[in-house]
Each structure stands twice: as C-alpha cells, then as structure tokens.
Amino acid sequence: MHLQRCTLIIVLMIMNKEIIIQEDVTQNVPLQGDLGGKTPIKNITYDALVVGAGIAGGETALNLANTGYKVLLVDKELSVGGKMIMLSKVFPTLDCAACITTPKVSEISRHPNITIFTGSEVSNIKKINDNEFTAKVTKHPRYVHIEDCTACQLCEKACPVNVRDQYQFGLIGRKAAFIPFSICSPKAAAIDIDNCTLCGACEKACPTNCIDFTMETEEMNLHVKTVVLATGFKLFDPENMPRYGYGKFKNILTAQQMERELAPTRPYNTILRPGDGKVPDKIAYVLCVGSRDASVGNPLCSQICCMYSIKQAQLLMGALPMADVTIYYINIRSFGKGFEEFYQQAKGMGVNFVKGKIGKISEKENGNLILRYEDINEGRLQEAEHDMVILSTGVLPNTGIEKFFDNQTLALDPFNFVGQSDALISPAKTSIDGVFVAGTAIGPMDIPDTILSAGAASSEAISYLLAPPTSPKGRL
C-alpha cells in the first residue's frame, strides 16, 4: 500500500475573519485497481471526538480544546448551536438565548484546536486499545464551498423552488438554495439536493462561484483517544396523539413552533395563528403532551415543559397585552432555582392556570378550538373555547446511539437514554471505558444542568487522556 502524507491548511471564512486549522491527513490508496472515480478515503487523527454540536457538545469541545487537546466536533445539522440557538429567551431570567449562544458558537468556530464537521455523521466506532478508538466519519456534500460563500443570499433569490423550512418548523417556506437561519454557523448557503431541480439559476447568480454540484460524499477513517456523546434529544411528535388534532387543525402548534414566533428572528412580524393569519385573543397551553404518559411509551417527566410554557406565556403577555393565556396542567413542577418565583410571577401577570387533563380537542368552522377537559379541582368535565392551542411536547431520547459502536455494547437506561455507569460518583461515564456522555443524551435536563453535565464529561475525558494505561491491552 502506497501512503502519501500531506498537510492541508484549511482556511475557513467565518464572520469575515480567517482562522487556520491544520489537519494531518493520510490518504490510503487501494492495493489493487484504480480509485474507480471515488475520492480516496482519508485517515484523520484527533485527541477527542465529540458527537453533537449543541450546547453540551460545544461546551465539552471548548473545555477539551482549552486544555490543549485537538478535538473533532461532528454534527448532522448544517449549523452548530443545537436547539438552544433557535430559542427566544431562557427561563427563569428571560435572557436572550441568541445573545448567550452566538458568542459561544463564535468561540467554538474560531478555536484553533477545534475542527467542525457539519452535515456529517459518525458510525463504526471501535475500541482498539486503551486511548485508541477508530470510527468512520461520513461528510455529506453541502454543494457549496463554505470558505468562498459570502452569505449574500443571491442564490436564494434566484432559486425557483419553495419547500417547508425545517428551521422555522414548517411555519413558512424556504428555497432549495438557502442559508439555514440568520445566526447559523458557519454562515453559508447550502443546496437541498433532494428538492433541487438542477436548473442552474443559483450557480449563475452566485458572485463567487462557490456552488459546486460535483461535490461528493466524503468518508474518513478517524483515529481518536476518547469519545464524548452529546447527541441531545428529540421532542415527542403530537401526531401520535390524534385526540389533540395536531396536523389536522391548523391553529394547533407545538411549543417549539411558538418559540420561533416569539424569537427575534421569527417568521412573522408578530404573533399570528397560521390558519388565517389572525392575531390570537385566547391562547391555551396543554402541558405533558407525550410525557408522564405510559400509554405513549414515555412515563418520564420532561423537566422543562412547565417552565418553558410559563416562559412563553409571559412573553405572550408582553407581545399581546390584551390576550388571555391559559395553561392546562397536571402538576406544575417548579423545582429549580428561581422557578417557583417565576411561576408566581406568571400568575401575577394574569396567566390563568387550570389543573386539568385534556381529553379531546375539536375545531369549529371559524378555526377556533374547543378543549374538553377534566377539571380536577372541580371534579367535573368542562369545555373551553380558544382560538389557538399550543402543545407542550415532552423530551424523548435520540434513538440509535448504541448502533454507533461495533465491538462494544453501549448500555442504555430503561428509557433508552445513554446509561450512566455511576450517576452519583461519575455521571459522565458510560459502560464503555473511554466513552463519556453529556447533556440530554443522559436524560431530560434544562440548560444550566446541561452545561454542568458538559463540564463533567470534559473533566472525565481529560482525566482519561492523562491516565496511563492500566494494562498492555488497555482498559477494556
């Protein structure tokens, strides 16, 4: 086998400033035959692999990088920042989420010890020895050379194709040539090749000629010493509870969609119900949709639903002073620092709290919604009319994490979150020595707890990197 070694200097243009990342690359040329038109597989080496570039993965990568370790940060999305970068404000302080996240994302993007692969996936992780893992990294083509893109959006204007915008959770459309969202990182366009008609309009409009439809999927063999899983969570799909009418009645939204309506980078200029564009007067929140419910397979409390609903209710009271906001709940779990005061503050602002379980939602001809519920305090069934309903959906684990590993078994807990080998003494340790977990991959938690979890994971990973092997065969 012929080995050709070279050093690539990749100059990334991020926020109109240059950073230089050096990447040691070894190209493996097959023993027999030609390359068959395929890009040769590269060997890349780092100290640590962090899977997931949300707030947990980003914080973990920064801690490792600040200690002097070379980190590869991989995320399947087109931008780092995870779910937090899409929020309006955070509870209970009501600080701007973007104002907190964007400086952190900028620091991650500019750090000389961090290499970021967006639109990429990790598979076939194998533990070879102590402090020695291999993995396969698949980097999907963006069809845009990030270093040349100026985010001018001329390709968006030229593109004739309109599809649903997943970053605005389907509230509006976007083009097949698009920038994911206004504060994404890297701030560069991407081509949705599944919906692209290959008309060439975006190529003609691009002033820097950075669009390249010949880009192919890249596969790399990765060698690292430790792995941190920060794969986050997903939210319950309320279409799995047909009695709530989500997907059938246009004026029923999820809390994630309402979060976008409240954010500074919101899709509309004000709060609107999507069915007819009317400004809502009576808004209802239904809590515990898909959580604390064994009938849908999730008996866990999601820990954040009560507080993010109360946060949104307060923001709605500020945006629509004449609106009535009602929260239907089973129990309000205001367990964190400042949470109870935040709850009482919402009551003082005029938010109406009804202890009741929603049985069914139906729609009137004018688009208003009738909620039939059990009033627990009154002990009887009641109905109420609202012109918009928000479903506060629960937290679920991202499934399939255990399939990342080939020769080891990653233990999961009974609810399919990543299992902790010792939740009290070493909360970041998993069943595989040298593999650690951070954030909501462990279970439901809020933002401060996620940051703490990332600190624990990075500390454990650094200790593992510093510790000598326990045996010639490693700590398997």
C-alpha positions as CSV (number, residue, x, y, z in Angstrom):
1,M,0.0,0.0,0.0
2,H,1.3,3.4,-1.0
3,L,0.9,6.1,1.7
4,Q,1.0,9.7,0.7
5,R,1.2,12.1,3.6
6,C,0.4,15.8,3.3
7,T,-0.7,18.6,5.5
8,L,-3.8,20.5,4.5
9,I,-4.2,24.1,5.5
10,I,-7.9,24.8,5.5
11,V,-8.7,28.5,5.7
12,L,-12.3,29.0,6.9
13,M,-14.0,32.3,6.4
14,I,-16.3,32.7,9.4
15,M,-17.9,36.1,10.1
16,N,-15.5,37.7,7.6
17,K,-12.4,36.7,9.7
18,E,-9.9,34.0,8.9
19,I,-9.0,31.1,11.2
20,I,-6.5,28.4,10.2
21,I,-6.9,24.8,11.2
22,Q,-4.2,22.3,10.4
23,E,-5.4,18.8,9.7
24,D,-3.0,15.9,9.4
25,V,-4.3,13.7,6.5
26,T,-3.1,10.4,5.3
27,Q,-4.6,9.1,2.0
28,N,-4.9,5.4,1.6
29,V,-4.7,4.2,-2.0
30,P,-6.2,0.7,-2.5
31,L,-3.9,-2.2,-3.1
32,Q,-5.5,-3.3,-6.4
33,G,-7.2,-1.4,-9.2
34,D,-7.8,2.2,-9.6
35,L,-9.9,4.5,-7.5
36,G,-13.0,3.9,-9.6
37,G,-13.8,7.6,-9.7
38,K,-14.2,7.8,-5.9
39,T,-12.5,10.2,-3.6
40,P,-9.7,8.3,-1.7
41,I,-10.5,7.6,2.0
42,K,-8.6,9.9,4.3
43,N,-7.1,9.0,7.7
44,I,-7.6,11.8,10.2
45,T,-6.3,11.9,13.8
46,Y,-7.5,13.9,16.8
47,D,-7.3,13.5,20.6
48,A,-11.1,13.6,21.1
49,L,-14.3,13.1,19.1
50,V,-17.4,14.9,20.3
51,V,-20.6,13.8,18.6
52,G,-23.2,16.5,18.6
53,A,-22.6,20.3,18.4
54,G,-25.3,21.6,20.6
55,I,-24.6,23.4,23.9
56,A,-23.4,20.2,25.6
57,G,-21.1,19.2,22.8
58,G,-19.9,22.7,22.2
59,E,-19.0,23.3,25.9
60,T,-17.3,19.9,26.1
61,A,-15.3,20.6,22.9
62,L,-14.2,24.0,24.3
63,N,-13.1,22.6,27.6
64,L,-11.0,19.9,25.9
65,A,-9.6,22.4,23.4
66,N,-8.7,24.9,26.1
67,T,-6.7,22.2,27.8
68,G,-4.6,21.7,24.7
69,Y,-6.3,18.7,23.0
70,K,-7.2,18.5,19.4
71,V,-11.0,18.0,19.1
72,L,-13.2,16.9,16.2
73,L,-16.8,18.2,16.7
74,V,-19.3,16.4,14.4
75,D,-23.0,17.3,13.9
76,K,-25.5,16.1,11.4
77,E,-27.1,19.5,11.1
78,L,-25.8,22.3,8.9
79,S,-25.0,24.6,11.9
80,V,-23.6,24.3,15.3
81,G,-25.6,25.5,18.3
82,G,-28.2,22.8,18.6
83,K,-31.7,23.6,19.8
84,M,-30.7,26.5,22.1
85,I,-29.7,28.8,19.2
86,M,-33.3,28.6,18.0
87,L,-34.9,29.7,21.2
88,S,-36.3,33.1,22.0
89,K,-35.3,33.6,25.7
90,V,-34.3,31.3,28.5
91,F,-36.1,30.8,31.9
92,P,-36.2,32.0,34.6
93,T,-34.1,35.1,33.8
94,L,-35.7,35.8,30.4
95,D,-32.2,36.4,29.0
96,C,-31.9,36.4,25.2
97,A,-31.0,32.9,24.1
98,A,-29.2,34.0,20.9
99,C,-27.2,36.6,22.9
100,I,-25.9,33.7,25.1
101,T,-25.4,31.2,22.3
102,T,-23.8,33.1,19.5
103,P,-20.7,34.3,21.4
104,K,-20.1,30.7,22.5
105,V,-20.7,29.4,18.9
106,S,-18.3,32.0,17.6
107,E,-15.6,30.9,20.2
108,I,-16.1,27.3,19.2
109,S,-15.8,28.1,15.5
110,R,-12.6,30.2,15.9
111,H,-10.8,27.9,18.3
112,P,-7.6,26.6,16.7
113,N,-7.9,23.2,18.5
114,I,-11.4,22.5,17.3
115,T,-12.3,21.2,13.8
116,I,-16.0,21.3,13.0
117,F,-17.7,18.9,10.6
118,T,-21.4,19.9,10.0
119,G,-23.7,17.9,7.8
120,S,-21.7,14.8,8.9
121,E,-22.4,11.5,10.7
122,V,-20.3,9.1,12.8
123,S,-20.5,5.3,12.6
124,N,-18.5,2.1,13.2
125,I,-16.8,3.3,16.4
126,K,-14.3,0.6,17.5
127,K,-12.2,0.5,20.6
128,I,-8.9,-0.9,19.6
129,N,-6.9,-0.4,22.8
130,D,-6.6,1.9,25.7
131,N,-6.8,5.5,24.4
132,E,-7.3,4.2,20.9
133,F,-10.6,4.3,19.0
134,T,-11.3,4.3,15.3
135,A,-14.5,5.5,13.6
136,K,-15.9,6.2,10.2
137,V,-17.0,9.8,9.6
138,T,-19.3,10.5,6.6
139,K,-19.4,14.1,5.5
140,H,-22.4,14.8,3.2
141,P,-21.9,17.3,0.4
142,R,-23.3,20.8,1.0
143,Y,-22.8,21.6,-2.7
144,V,-21.3,25.0,-1.5
145,H,-17.7,25.7,-0.7
146,I,-18.1,27.3,2.7
147,E,-14.8,29.2,2.5
148,D,-15.9,31.1,-0.6
149,C,-19.5,31.8,0.3
150,T,-20.3,35.4,1.5
151,A,-23.9,34.6,2.6
152,C,-25.2,37.2,0.1
153,Q,-28.4,35.2,-0.4
154,L,-28.5,35.9,-4.1
155,C,-28.8,32.1,-4.7
156,E,-31.9,32.1,-2.5
157,K,-33.5,34.9,-4.6
158,A,-32.7,33.1,-7.8
159,C,-33.9,29.7,-6.8
160,P,-37.4,28.9,-8.1
161,V,-38.1,26.0,-5.7
162,N,-40.1,26.5,-2.5
163,V,-40.3,23.9,0.3
164,R,-41.1,23.9,4.0
165,D,-38.5,25.5,6.2
166,Q,-37.4,22.9,8.8
167,Y,-35.6,25.6,10.8
168,Q,-38.8,27.5,11.2
169,F,-40.6,24.2,11.9
170,G,-42.8,24.4,8.9
171,L,-44.4,27.7,9.6
172,I,-43.0,29.3,6.4
173,G,-41.2,28.1,3.3
174,R,-37.6,28.4,2.1
175,K,-35.8,27.9,-1.2
176,A,-33.8,24.8,-2.2
177,A,-30.8,27.0,-2.2
178,F,-30.8,28.5,1.3
179,I,-29.0,29.7,4.4
180,P,-30.3,27.6,7.3
181,F,-31.1,30.6,9.5
182,S,-29.8,34.1,10.1
183,I,-27.4,33.3,13.0
184,C,-26.2,29.9,11.8
185,S,-22.6,28.9,12.0
186,P,-21.0,28.5,9.5
187,K,-22.9,31.3,7.9
188,A,-23.0,29.9,4.4
189,A,-25.6,28.6,1.9
190,A,-26.5,25.0,1.3
191,I,-28.3,23.2,-1.5
192,D,-31.2,20.9,-0.7
193,I,-30.3,18.4,-3.4
194,D,-33.5,16.3,-2.7
195,N,-35.7,19.2,-3.8
196,C,-33.3,20.9,-6.2
197,T,-34.3,20.8,-9.9
198,L,-30.7,21.4,-11.1
199,C,-31.9,24.4,-13.1
200,G,-28.6,26.2,-12.5
201,A,-30.2,29.5,-11.5
202,C,-28.3,29.6,-8.2
203,E,-24.9,28.9,-10.0
204,K,-25.5,31.8,-12.4
205,A,-26.4,34.2,-9.6
206,C,-23.5,33.3,-7.3
207,P,-20.9,36.1,-7.5
208,T,-18.1,34.0,-6.0
209,N,-18.8,30.7,-8.0
210,C,-18.9,28.8,-4.7
211,I,-21.7,26.4,-5.7
212,D,-20.4,23.1,-6.9
213,F,-22.8,20.3,-7.9
214,T,-19.9,17.9,-8.4
215,M,-19.2,17.7,-4.6
216,E,-19.4,14.1,-3.4
217,T,-19.9,12.4,0.0
218,E,-16.6,12.1,1.8
219,E,-15.7,9.2,4.0
220,M,-12.9,9.4,6.5
221,N,-11.2,7.0,8.9
222,L,-10.9,8.7,12.2
223,H,-8.4,7.8,15.0
224,V,-9.1,9.3,18.4
225,K,-8.2,8.6,22.0
226,T,-11.6,9.3,23.6
227,V,-15.2,9.8,22.6
228,V,-17.9,12.1,24.1
229,L,-21.6,11.6,23.1
230,A,-23.6,14.8,23.2
231,T,-26.4,13.7,20.8
232,G,-29.2,15.7,22.6
233,F,-32.8,14.8,22.5
234,K,-35.9,15.0,20.2
235,L,-39.4,16.1,21.1
236,F,-42.5,14.0,21.1
237,D,-44.5,14.0,17.8
238,P,-48.0,15.1,18.9
239,E,-49.5,13.4,15.7
240,N,-49.1,10.2,17.8
241,M,-51.9,11.5,20.0
242,P,-54.7,12.0,17.4
243,R,-57.2,13.3,20.0
244,Y,-55.3,16.6,20.1
245,G,-55.8,17.2,16.4
246,Y,-52.2,18.3,15.6
247,G,-51.6,18.2,11.9
248,K,-55.3,18.2,11.3
249,F,-56.4,21.5,12.8
250,K,-54.3,24.4,11.5
251,N,-54.4,26.5,14.7
252,I,-52.7,23.9,16.9
253,L,-49.0,24.5,17.2
254,T,-46.2,22.9,19.2
255,A,-44.3,24.9,21.8
256,Q,-41.3,24.7,19.5
257,Q,-43.2,26.4,16.7
258,M,-44.4,29.1,19.2
259,E,-40.8,29.5,20.3
260,R,-40.0,30.6,16.7
261,E,-42.9,33.0,16.6
262,L,-41.5,34.7,19.8
263,A,-37.9,34.7,18.7
264,P,-36.2,37.9,17.3
265,T,-35.6,36.0,14.0
266,R,-39.3,35.0,13.9
267,P,-41.0,34.1,10.6
268,Y,-43.8,36.7,11.1
269,N,-43.7,40.3,12.2
270,T,-46.0,39.4,15.2
271,I,-47.8,36.5,16.8
272,L,-50.2,35.0,14.3
273,R,-52.2,31.9,14.2
274,P,-51.2,30.0,11.0
275,G,-54.7,29.0,9.9
276,D,-55.8,32.5,8.8
277,G,-53.1,35.0,9.9
278,K,-55.3,36.4,12.7
279,V,-53.7,37.7,15.9
280,P,-55.0,35.3,18.6
281,D,-57.0,36.6,21.6
282,K,-57.4,33.4,23.7
283,I,-54.4,31.1,23.8
284,A,-54.2,27.7,25.6
285,Y,-51.2,25.7,26.6
286,V,-51.6,21.9,27.0
287,L,-48.8,20.5,29.2
288,C,-47.4,17.0,29.4
289,V,-48.1,16.1,25.7
290,G,-46.2,12.9,25.3
291,S,-44.6,12.9,28.7
292,R,-45.8,11.4,32.0
293,D,-47.9,9.1,29.9
294,A,-47.2,5.4,29.8
295,S,-49.8,4.9,27.1
296,V,-47.5,6.6,24.5
297,G,-44.4,4.9,25.9
298,N,-42.9,7.9,27.9
299,P,-43.7,7.8,31.6
300,L,-40.9,10.3,32.4
301,C,-41.4,14.0,33.3
302,S,-39.5,16.1,30.8
303,Q,-38.4,18.6,33.5
304,I,-38.5,21.6,31.1
305,C,-42.1,21.7,29.8
306,C,-43.7,23.5,32.7
307,M,-41.1,26.2,32.8
308,Y,-40.8,26.8,29.0
309,S,-44.6,27.1,28.8
310,I,-44.7,29.6,31.6
311,K,-41.8,31.5,29.9
312,Q,-43.7,31.6,26.6
313,A,-46.9,32.7,28.5
314,Q,-45.1,35.6,30.0
315,L,-43.6,36.6,26.6
316,L,-47.1,36.4,25.0
317,M,-48.5,38.6,27.7
318,G,-45.8,41.1,26.8
319,A,-46.3,40.8,23.0
320,L,-50.1,40.7,23.1
321,P,-51.2,42.6,26.2
322,M,-54.9,42.1,25.6
323,A,-54.7,38.3,25.1
324,D,-55.9,35.7,27.6
325,V,-53.4,32.9,28.2
326,T,-54.5,29.7,30.0
327,I,-52.2,26.8,30.9
328,Y,-53.8,23.4,31.4
329,Y,-51.6,21.3,33.6
330,I,-51.4,18.1,35.7
331,N,-48.8,19.4,38.2
332,I,-46.5,22.4,38.0
333,R,-43.0,21.2,38.7
334,S,-41.1,24.3,39.5
335,F,-38.1,22.6,41.2
336,G,-35.1,24.7,40.1
337,K,-33.5,27.9,41.4
338,G,-35.9,30.8,40.8
339,F,-38.5,28.5,39.2
340,E,-41.2,28.9,41.9
341,E,-40.8,32.7,41.8
342,F,-41.1,32.6,38.0
343,Y,-44.3,30.6,38.3
344,Q,-45.8,33.1,40.8
345,Q,-44.7,36.0,38.6
346,A,-46.7,34.5,35.7
347,K,-49.8,34.2,37.9
348,G,-49.3,37.9,38.9
349,M,-49.2,38.9,35.2
350,G,-52.6,37.3,34.7
351,V,-51.8,33.9,33.3
352,N,-54.6,31.5,34.1
353,F,-53.6,28.1,35.4
354,V,-56.2,25.3,35.2
355,K,-55.4,21.9,36.9
356,G,-57.0,19.6,34.3
357,K,-56.3,16.8,31.8
358,I,-57.3,17.5,28.2
359,G,-59.4,14.7,26.8
360,K,-60.1,15.9,23.3
361,I,-59.7,19.0,21.1
362,S,-62.2,19.7,18.3
363,E,-62.4,22.5,15.8
364,K,-65.2,25.0,14.9
365,E,-66.0,26.4,11.5
366,N,-64.2,29.6,12.2
367,G,-61.0,27.8,13.2
368,N,-61.4,28.2,16.9
369,L,-60.8,25.2,19.1
370,I,-62.9,23.5,21.8
371,L,-61.0,21.9,24.6
372,R,-62.8,19.2,26.6
373,Y,-61.1,18.6,29.8
374,E,-61.4,17.2,33.3
375,D,-61.3,20.0,35.9
376,I,-59.5,18.2,38.7
377,N,-60.3,20.9,41.3
378,E,-64.0,21.0,40.5
379,G,-64.2,17.2,39.8
380,R,-66.2,17.5,36.6
381,L,-65.9,17.7,32.8
382,Q,-65.8,21.1,31.2
383,E,-65.3,22.7,27.8
384,A,-63.4,25.9,26.9
385,E,-63.0,27.7,23.6
386,H,-59.7,29.1,22.4
387,D,-58.5,30.5,19.1
388,M,-55.0,29.0,19.3
389,V,-53.7,26.0,21.2
390,I,-50.0,25.2,22.0
391,L,-49.0,21.7,22.8
392,S,-46.0,21.4,25.2
393,T,-44.4,18.3,23.9
394,G,-42.1,16.1,26.0
395,V,-38.5,15.1,25.7
396,L,-37.5,11.8,24.1
397,P,-34.1,10.2,23.6
398,N,-32.4,10.2,20.2
399,T,-32.5,6.6,19.3
400,G,-29.8,4.6,17.6
401,I,-26.8,5.9,19.6
402,E,-25.9,2.3,20.6
403,K,-25.5,1.4,16.9
404,F,-22.5,3.8,16.7
405,F,-20.3,1.1,18.2
406,D,-19.1,-2.1,16.5
407,N,-17.1,-4.1,19.0
408,Q,-18.5,-2.7,22.3
409,T,-22.0,-2.5,23.7
410,L,-23.2,0.9,24.9
411,A,-25.7,0.3,27.7
412,L,-28.9,2.3,27.7
413,D,-31.2,3.0,30.6
414,P,-34.8,1.6,30.7
415,F,-36.0,4.7,28.9
416,N,-33.4,4.5,26.1
417,F,-31.2,7.3,27.2
418,V,-27.5,6.6,27.4
419,G,-26.9,4.7,30.7
420,Q,-24.5,6.1,33.3
421,S,-22.2,3.6,35.0
422,D,-22.4,5.5,38.3
423,A,-24.7,8.5,38.2
424,L,-23.5,9.9,41.6
425,I,-19.8,9.4,41.5
426,S,-19.0,9.7,37.8
427,P,-22.2,10.9,36.0
428,A,-20.5,11.2,32.6
429,K,-19.1,7.6,32.4
430,T,-20.8,5.1,30.2
431,S,-20.5,1.3,30.0
432,I,-17.5,1.7,27.6
433,D,-14.3,2.9,29.2
434,G,-13.1,6.0,27.4
435,V,-16.6,6.9,26.1
436,F,-18.4,9.6,28.0
437,V,-21.8,11.3,27.7
438,A,-23.0,14.8,28.2
439,G,-26.3,16.8,28.2
440,T,-29.7,15.5,27.4
441,A,-28.3,12.3,25.9
442,I,-28.4,11.2,29.6
443,G,-32.0,12.3,30.2
444,P,-34.2,15.4,30.3
445,M,-32.5,18.5,31.8
446,D,-32.5,22.3,31.5
447,I,-29.7,24.5,30.1
448,P,-27.7,25.1,33.3
449,D,-27.8,21.3,34.1
450,T,-26.7,20.6,30.5
451,I,-23.7,23.0,30.9
452,L,-22.8,21.3,34.2
453,S,-23.0,17.9,32.5
454,A,-20.7,19.0,29.7
455,G,-18.2,20.1,32.4
456,A,-18.4,16.7,34.0
457,A,-17.9,14.9,30.6
458,S,-14.9,17.0,29.6
459,S,-13.3,16.6,33.0
460,E,-13.7,12.8,32.9
461,A,-12.4,12.8,29.3
462,I,-9.3,14.8,30.3
463,S,-8.6,12.5,33.2
464,Y,-8.9,9.5,30.9
465,L,-6.5,11.1,28.5
466,L,-4.0,11.8,31.2
467,A,-4.2,8.5,33.0
468,P,-1.6,5.8,32.0
469,P,-2.9,2.5,30.5
470,T,-3.8,0.0,33.2
471,S,-2.6,-2.9,31.2
472,P,-0.9,-3.7,27.9
473,K,-4.3,-4.4,26.5
474,G,-5.8,-1.3,27.8
475,R,-8.9,-0.7,30.0
476,L,-11.3,-2.8,28.0
